[in-house]
Structure formats: structure tokens, C-alpha cells
Amino acid sequence: MQTKQISGRLTFTILSISLLTVMAGAAMAPALWAVKAHFADKPDLLIQFIVSLPALFIIVTNLCFPFLCRIMKTKSIAIIGLALYIVSGTGAFFLEDISAILILRALLGVSVGMIMPLSTGLLSYYFPPEDQSRLMGLCAAMNQIGGVIATLIAGVLAKVGWNYAFLVYSMGLFVLILVLLFLPNERLHSPKGSGGFIRNLRRFYPSVLGMLLLMISFFIFPTNFSAICVKTTSLDPIAVTIIMVALDVVAALVGVAFGWMMRQFRQSVKYFSPAFFLLGYLCFAISQSIPSLLAGCLFIGIANGVGVPYLNTIASIKAGQEAATTVMPLLSAALYAGQFLSPLVATPLAAKFFPDNLSGIYWIACAFSILFLLEVFVTRHFQSLPPEE
């Protein structure tokens, strides 16, 4: 009985880390209007960096994560990462200089780069393979829930003052307390040698490439949906925000049900994410009617809710207890690389091929969804679970 209680506390502690990881940049998105108004004399690019800059430092830190595991134990990494998360996240509340704020945003990226591989890797370290799909689904659900909570809180705080939205990062204090109380201080095995990165990339490239394409496909939605809706429909910004939050709720519910989906659709679930992305973006591209927009959001929510835990699950099963130091940093880096690259790649393509069509970006999203579907077919069609390759 006591073992089950400890296991439950440990599970909740690890899953709670997932509440924080999505907040690195996304939490500040609804508050950018207030920040922009306060720094009206500053270039728009600097303001946009408040959201995008953490991703670059998350990627770099993810790639250094195996080295961190060689010099520190898990609890030490988590405590340092969470403390830095709280200080760098909330510290911007006290600042008036945009350059200093951006330095803190970079440090926030470092902190998330330290804790994100733990949020998934420790699940494969402490729990057996038969529990992986359920736990990875719950991890993805917690990630989505964290995004919903942070977005709503930051939006409300921004109305109080431009800098109040940064206080949303104080949520990290709750997770830090859980880590101090319940997370064991163990040393994770980390492969040594300069060839480790290349070996891991070769071994897990289907998951890494899949995560990159998944995030490029998904982030076309949050970076374009609200602006296009306001211009092409009668929906006001509040209604559009509610629709976007509802998509995150759908993704969270799918994450909760992911363990069941893996059991029921064991061999076909690999195609769910790219297929639902394609259906969702086709709804947006063909029609801007309210029913079509709602259906598209439903499909994209399902795609995101299935895709992330699926890739994490099969990679963690293959890597076993070494997942936290081998594949999870790569998946985390690919996830944030996809977020960062999505607007840089998709927007120019839409401008080139659909210069006078607001919905042209959705046709580009369809193309990336098809590319994602082809990647799944080429790398996984002849595979069966649990092996990845």
C-alpha cells in the first residue's frame, strides 16, 4: 500500500513538470499587446522575441542535457531548472529595460531545456513499458492544461498591467515544492563520447523528424488562425480566443484517452496525427464558415493530442531507462525547433504561392500535413509496436 502511495506521488510530481514546459513562450502570447503598447518605441521584432527567444535556448540546452546528467543527479537538475524558471520568468515583472527582459527570457529557455527532458524521460525511467502510453498521454494532457491555464491567467493579468503577466511563471513554485518533497535524487545513465549525439539521432530519427514535422504543421494554426478569423468572419477576438482555448482542451482530453487509443488502434494510430491535421486544415482552406472553423479546430486538437504522446511513447519504449538522456532531449529540441521554424518556413511559402489569398497559409499547412503523413508511412509502415524501427 505504501509503495502505491509513493508511486502516485512520484507520478504526480513528474507529470506536474509538464504543466510548465509549454508556458515558456506561449504563456506570454495573449499579453504581447500590453507589452507592445508599453514599449511602443521599440521594434516589433524585439517584442516578438519575448515569445520566440526561449525556444532557441531550449534547443541548445536540450542538446547539452546528457552532459548535465553526467555531472548532476535528477533532483539537482530539476531544482536548479525550476529555481531558474521562477526567477527568470517572474523577474521581468520588476524590469523596465527590454534588453534585460530578453536576457531573462533566454535564461527561461535554459531552465525549460533542463526540466523538459525530465518531464517525459523520468516516466520511462521509473515505470514499465506497459504503462508508457497511458503516462505519455497524461503528460501531453498536463502540457495542454498548463497552456490553457497559463494563457487565461496571463491574459487576465495583462489587463492589470503590462508586466503583471510575467507573474504567471510563479506557478513553478508549486512544482518546485513537489520536487523537493517527492523526487528521488538518482543519476541517470548518459552515453559518453562525441559520437553519442549522432548515434542517437540515427537510432531515433523517425521520432525526431516526426516531431519536427508535427510542430511545423501545428504551429501554423496559432500563428495565423486569430488574425485570419478576425478579417474573414464576424467573430470578435474574444470568441476566437475561446475557440483556440477549446482546441487545447480537446488535445488534453485526447491525451487522457491516449492509452485507450493505443490499445484499440495499435497499428493505425501512427497515422492519426497527420491525417487529422490534413482534415483540419482542409476545413480551414475550403471554407471560413463557423461550422467549418469549429470542425477544423476539433480535428487539429485531436491531431496534436495524439501526435505528441505517440512519438514520446514509442521512443521511450525503445530507449528504455536511458530515454531521458538519449531520445527525450532530441524530441524536445525537435519540438521547439518546429515551433520556431514554422512561421519562418510556412509564411514565405504562402506569400509566394498564394499572394492574394488569406487562406493560402492553410493550403501550405495541408502540404506539410501530407509531408508528415509520408514521413510516417516511409519510416513506420512496416513496423509494429513496441519497436520503433
PyMOL commands that set and color helices and strands:
alter all, ss='L'
color gray80, all
select helices_A, chain A and resi 2-21+23-26+29-38+44-71+74-94+98-126+129-160+164-182+196-218+220-232+237-256+258-264+269-286+290-325+327-353+360-380
alter helices_A, ss='H'
color red, helices_A
deselect
rebuild
show_as cartoon
